[in-house]
């Protein structure tokens, strides 16, 4: 089982559970997360949710040995990156949120992270681009120049700096992200459900009005990058654990 679901009163905890691959996504995991989130959104007795990867790693994004499968009808890439959430979903991040894992965190409502957490977009080192919302959600959640730096260098953003920049809502000691995220979700669940739902809808509508055009720009960048010789070389070099030999073509 690659995704586990646990109910804590009005809060649903969804755990990505493929630790042998640092919660990297294959097609089965995409479908499993999509199904869990569909249930989360369709169950009126659930008022808020938490998405976690467990104590060691949030998610390494796509498992490039097998790729992450097709986008789902309701959730898009990974079953979440294209989803318009109707209920608050809080990411609880320990360890790495890398590539698509960072994009998954950006697709949630809020982020709680431990001091050991870090965020990165390593795609440029593979000859690829951040394909699942990172190209527009990172500049939305971070200062523009910081987002550019992360997207263009592949360097890590430590949790403390992410908190200082406003990306992370709450910072915890190692091992504490899940409990804190549940506490925030419980606080939200104690509020008036209709008011919470309508507030989230209004905020998302205001922030995401131009997302269709942003997805189109992302798709164009993805197709050009994936068709390049550098993309083939970057993935091959990663799998062979060697340095890539770029040609710029």
ABEGO torsion letter per residue (X at the ends): XABBBBBBEABBBBBBBBAAAGGBBBAAAAAAAAAAAAAAAABAABABBBBBAEAABABAEBBAAAEAEBBBAAAEBGGAAABBBABBBBBBBBEBBBEAAAAAAAABABBBBBAABBBBBAAAAAGBBBAAGAAAAAAAABBAAAAAAAAAAGBBBBAAAAAAAGABABBBBBGAAAAAAAAAAAAAAABBAAAAAAAAAAAAAAAAAAAAAAAAAAAAAAAAAAABAAAAAAAAAAAAGBBBBBAGX
